[in-house]
């Protein structure tokens, strides 16, 4: 099984394309550098899952309360 990391491997100067003339502008800028380890990735995934569950519950309440409110006001 192949391990897939969230952080891409940085390129060394030897592995860069030969036609790249501006070596000073070759910085590996990625938002993944802000994530330090797998624990933070797992925390982000947990928060996203919780937000999804809350959204699902709110949608279910809204879909049941809207017809009831319509029937009460009609």
N, C-alpha and C positions, 0 to 999 in steps of 0.2 A: 504494500500500500504506500502510495506517495504522500509525503507530508506537504501540505500546502500552507505556506506562511503568509500572513497578512502584509508583511513588509517585503518589498521587492529587494533583490540583491543589488547592491550598488555596483556601478561599472567603474573599473579602474581605467586609467588613462590608456593602457595598452589595448583595451577591448572596445574603445570608441571607434566609430566609423572613420575611415581614412579621409573622407572628403569634408570633414568638419574643421573649418579653419579658425573658429573662435573658441579657443580652449578656455578662456576666462569666463565665458558665460555658461559653461557646462556644470551647473549645480544640480544635484538631485533634489529637487524641491517636490515634496509630496506631502499631502495631508496625513499620510500614514506614518510619517516621522513624528507626528504629535502623539501618536498612540505608542506608549512605551512597551507594553507587554500584553500577553494574552489575557491577563486578568481584567485589564481595562476593556478589551474587546468583548469579553463575556459580560461585563457590567453594562456596556452599551446595548448588547443584545437583550439582556434581561429587562432593561428599561424600555426598549422598543416593544418587547412582547407585552409588558404590563400596559403600555399605552394602547396597544392594539386591543387588549382585553377590555380596557375601560371604554374605548371607542365603540366596541361591539355591544357592550351592555347599554351604553347611552343610546345607540341607534335602536336597540330592541325596545327600550323604554319609550323612545319617541314614536316608534312605529305602532306601539299599542296605545299610547296615550293620545295621539293625534286623532284617531277615529273616535275614541271615547269622548274627547272634547268636542268634536264635531257633532256627535249624536246628542250630547248634553245641550249644546247651544241651538240645535235645529228645532 
